[in-house]
């Protein structure tokens, strides 16, 4: 039975804090195993990849076949029905258009001292995208990771994707082709992350690794961070819906289940100002669970981590939502734009009754790779910015150096960094003598 909370009842504060503190991730102690795998790949390269692929994916392969050939890709893509191809192409078009607007501009100006300052943006040279494998893999995630990288201008873009028992989802290969991926490798797990970070004979190292994975992949990403950049460590899916009771309870129930069906550790929360509506949504969830294909997974998520919270008003609902800082936030209220102004922490906001979160997963345009586990308090979803670097620019004229150089010298002396100060003083002395 899902838990019901009411902000006006005694004990609510403790109950809500308990909800926030729920440990939903199954975090087995895999770090030692992952450390050994990474060390093995660094030492033996492709030989380690081949052995580990045989061990974990039950698939024997040679070094020259770690990457899918163009012929193999074409054969698999030919299996994709026209309707699914068209849907992927539409999604790619919308995702590309949205992310193109995120591209920042270079800047350069001269300040009051006469110094020329600015910055310029440039892409990482190479990025590697991790895609979970098998028929349960998600082509939408390929688009969401690869398209921002291509929009940013990444020169070399590769995908690693395990193929358990040699099985690959044709839609994943099609999504990679549509997004402009250069190479798809049929390796996964911590060994694939190690290969992307350190390189092997067959797989050249990259600068940035993005994409979701299991506990082994997450641990490997943590370990290689610093050698390469990573996007984030993703946790179980989350959705929070704020509803004022004016909508359809069954729609809200389906929205909650859309995330609950991802994982038994996913979390779905409804905050409503109408207790009767909250009860109606709960009943609608139970009814839908009778027929949902993934009812075992969704049912466990709803039972163990779901909640219906009755708030006194929408302002209180927004305050509670900000404390949760959900991955996905739906505002199913009469005036969603006004309520959105009160939201300070959320990975993505979906405005109004006709904007289900599922639209964002596939076709809306914004990225569906979003911060989880309350990390929306300090981080953002994947964007072109994850594949860009900012380089600052500074150019001093003689006049500018005379104007601000003495202060730099003073600060250098205060920090006991003699050569710093002398490097400025040498130029100032030359200017004062008329040597420059």
SVG drawing of the C-alpha trace seen along z (x, -y; Angstrom):
<svg xmlns="http://www.w3.org/2000/svg" viewBox="-13 -56 78 74">
<polyline fill="none" stroke="black" stroke-width="0.4" points="0.0,0.0 1.4,-3.4 2.0,-5.8 -0.3,-8.8 1.0,-11.9 -0.7,-15.2 1.2,-18.3 -1.4,-19.3 -0.9,-16.1 1.4,-15.7 4.6,-13.9 4.5,-15.0 8.0,-16.6 9.6,-13.4 7.7,-11.3 8.7,-13.6 12.3,-13.6 12.2,-9.8 10.9,-9.9 13.7,-12.1 16.3,-9.9 15.1,-6.6 18.0,-4.6 16.7,-3.4 19.9,-2.4 21.2,1.2 24.9,0.4 26.8,3.6 30.4,3.3 31.8,3.8 34.6,1.3 37.4,3.9 36.1,6.0 36.0,2.9 39.5,1.9 40.8,5.3 38.9,5.1 40.3,1.6 43.8,2.7 43.5,5.8 42.3,3.7 45.1,1.2 47.7,4.1 46.4,6.4 44.2,4.2 42.1,6.0 43.0,9.4 41.3,8.5 38.2,7.1 37.9,10.3 38.1,12.5 35.7,10.3 33.2,10.2 33.2,13.9 32.8,14.2 30.1,11.7 28.2,11.5 28.6,15.1 29.9,13.9 33.2,14.9 34.8,12.3 38.2,11.3 40.0,8.0 39.2,7.1 35.5,7.6 35.1,5.5 33.6,2.8 30.5,3.4 31.3,3.3 29.3,1.1 27.8,4.3 26.7,5.6 25.1,2.2 23.3,2.1 21.9,5.6 20.6,4.9 19.1,1.5 17.2,3.2 15.2,5.0 13.7,1.7 10.1,1.2 9.4,-2.1 7.2,-3.6 10.0,-3.1 12.6,-4.6 10.3,-7.6 9.8,-8.1 13.5,-8.0 14.2,-10.5 11.5,-12.9 12.9,-12.6 16.5,-13.3 15.3,-16.3 13.6,-17.8 16.5,-17.0 19.0,-18.5 17.0,-21.7 16.6,-22.1 20.3,-21.6 21.5,-23.8 19.9,-26.7 22.2,-25.9 25.4,-26.7 27.1,-29.6 28.8,-32.5 32.5,-33.5 33.1,-36.9 35.9,-39.5 36.1,-43.1 38.4,-45.9 37.9,-47.0 38.5,-50.4 42.2,-49.7 42.7,-48.9 43.1,-45.2 41.6,-42.9 39.7,-40.1 37.3,-37.3 36.6,-33.6 36.1,-31.1 34.3,-27.8 35.5,-24.6 34.4,-20.9 36.2,-18.0 38.0,-16.1 36.5,-12.7 33.6,-11.4 32.5,-7.9 28.8,-7.0 27.9,-4.0 24.6,-2.2 23.2,0.7 23.0,3.7 20.6,6.5 17.0,6.1 16.2,4.0 18.6,1.2 17.2,-2.3 17.8,-3.9 16.3,-7.2 19.3,-7.4 21.6,-7.1 20.0,-10.2 20.0,-12.1 23.7,-11.5 25.1,-11.6 23.2,-14.5 24.4,-17.1 27.9,-15.9 27.6,-16.3 25.9,-19.8 28.9,-20.8 31.2,-19.8 32.9,-16.7 35.2,-15.3 35.2,-11.6 32.1,-10.1 32.0,-6.4 29.5,-4.1 30.2,-1.1 27.3,1.3 27.4,4.9 25.7,7.6 24.8,10.4 24.7,13.7 25.6,11.7 22.2,9.9 22.0,6.2 18.9,4.0 18.7,2.8 17.2,-0.4 20.3,-1.3 22.4,-1.0 20.0,-3.0 19.9,-5.7 23.7,-5.8 23.7,-6.2 21.1,-9.0 23.0,-10.8 26.3,-10.7 28.2,-8.2 31.4,-7.2 31.9,-3.7 29.9,-1.3 31.9,1.3 30.2,4.4 31.7,4.3 30.2,3.3 30.6,3.2 33.5,1.7 35.9,3.1 34.3,0.8 34.7,-2.2 38.3,-1.3 38.9,-1.0 37.4,-4.4 39.4,-6.0 42.8,-4.4 42.6,-3.0 43.5,0.3 44.8,1.2 41.3,1.4 39.6,-1.4 41.3,-4.8 40.8,-6.7 38.3,-9.6 38.1,-12.8 34.5,-12.5 32.3,-9.5 28.6,-9.8 25.6,-7.4 23.9,-5.2 24.9,-1.7 24.7,0.7 26.6,0.6 29.8,1.8 29.6,-0.9 28.9,-3.5 31.9,-2.4 34.1,-2.4 33.1,-5.9 33.9,-7.1 37.3,-5.5 38.3,-6.9 37.0,-10.4 40.0,-12.8 41.6,-10.7 38.5,-11.6 35.4,-13.7 32.1,-12.0 28.5,-13.3 27.0,-12.1 26.4,-9.0 22.7,-8.3 20.4,-6.7 16.9,-5.2 14.3,-7.2 12.1,-9.7 8.9,-11.6 7.0,-14.1 3.5,-15.4 1.9,-18.4 -1.8,-18.4 -4.6,-20.7 -7.4,-18.2 -8.6,-19.6 -7.1,-16.8 -7.9,-13.2 -6.8,-10.8 -6.1,-8.1 -3.7,-10.3 -1.8,-11.2 -1.7,-7.5 -0.2,-6.6 2.4,-9.4 3.5,-8.0 3.7,-4.5 5.7,-5.7 8.7,-6.0 7.8,-3.3 8.0,-0.7 11.6,-1.6 13.0,0.0 11.8,1.4 13.9,-1.3 12.3,-4.1 10.2,-6.7 6.8,-8.2 5.3,-11.0 2.1,-12.9 1.6,-16.2 -2.0,-17.4 -4.1,-20.1 -7.2,-17.8 -7.2,-14.7 -10.1,-13.1 -8.1,-13.5 -5.1,-11.9 -7.2,-8.9 -8.7,-8.7 -5.2,-8.7 -4.0,-5.9 -7.0,-3.8 -6.3,-4.5 -2.7,-3.3 -3.9,-0.1 -6.3,0.5 -3.7,-0.1 -1.3,2.3 -3.7,5.1 -3.0,5.0 0.4,3.3 3.0,5.5 5.7,4.4 3.3,4.5 5.7,6.5 8.4,3.8 6.1,0.9 4.1,2.3 7.2,2.8 8.3,-0.7 4.9,-2.2 4.5,-0.1 8.0,-0.6 8.9,-4.2 5.8,-5.9 3.8,-8.5 0.7,-10.7 1.1,-13.9 -1.7,-16.3 -0.6,-20.0 -2.5,-23.0 -1.9,-25.0 0.2,-25.1 2.8,-27.3 3.4,-24.6 3.4,-22.0 6.2,-23.9 8.2,-24.2 8.0,-20.4 8.9,-19.7 12.0,-21.9 13.1,-19.9 12.8,-16.7 14.5,-18.3 13.0,-15.6 14.5,-14.4 11.1,-14.9 8.4,-17.3 5.0,-17.5 2.8,-20.6 -0.7,-19.4 -2.5,-22.5 -4.7,-25.2 -1.8,-27.7 1.4,-25.7 3.5,-28.6 2.7,-30.6 3.6,-27.6 6.8,-27.0 8.0,-30.4 8.1,-29.0 10.2,-25.9 13.9,-26.3 15.1,-22.6 14.1,-20.2 15.8,-18.3 13.0,-18.9 9.6,-20.6 6.6,-19.5 3.9,-22.1 0.2,-21.3 -2.1,-18.3 -1.1,-17.7 2.6,-17.4 3.3,-13.9 6.9,-13.2 7.0,-10.5 7.1,-13.2 10.3,-14.3 11.8,-10.8 11.4,-10.6 10.3,-13.4 10.0,-16.7 13.5,-18.0 15.0,-18.7 17.4,-16.0 16.2,-13.1 19.6,-12.5 18.8,-14.3 20.1,-14.6 18.7,-12.1 18.9,-11.5 18.2,-15.2 21.3,-16.3 19.0,-18.7 19.8,-21.0 23.3,-21.6 23.4,-20.1 21.7,-20.1 20.7,-17.6 23.0,-16.7 23.5,-19.4 25.9,-20.6 27.8,-22.3 28.9,-18.8 30.9,-18.5 32.3,-22.0 35.3,-23.6 35.7,-27.4 39.1,-28.9 39.7,-32.4 41.6,-35.0 43.6,-38.0 45.8,-40.5 47.6,-43.4 48.7,-46.5 51.6,-48.5 49.1,-50.9 47.0,-48.1 50.0,-46.5 51.1,-49.9 47.5,-50.3 47.0,-46.9 50.5,-45.3 51.6,-46.9 48.6,-45.4 49.5,-42.0 53.0,-42.5 51.8,-43.4 49.6,-40.3 52.4,-38.1 54.7,-39.5 52.0,-39.0 51.8,-35.3 55.6,-34.9 55.7,-34.0 58.8,-36.0 59.0,-34.9 55.4,-35.8 56.0,-39.4 59.3,-39.7 57.7,-38.5 55.5,-41.6 58.1,-43.9 60.6,-43.1 58.1,-44.4 57.1,-47.4 60.7,-48.4 61.3,-48.1 58.3,-50.2 59.4,-52.9 62.8,-52.9 61.2,-53.2 62.7,-49.9 59.3,-48.7"/>
</svg>
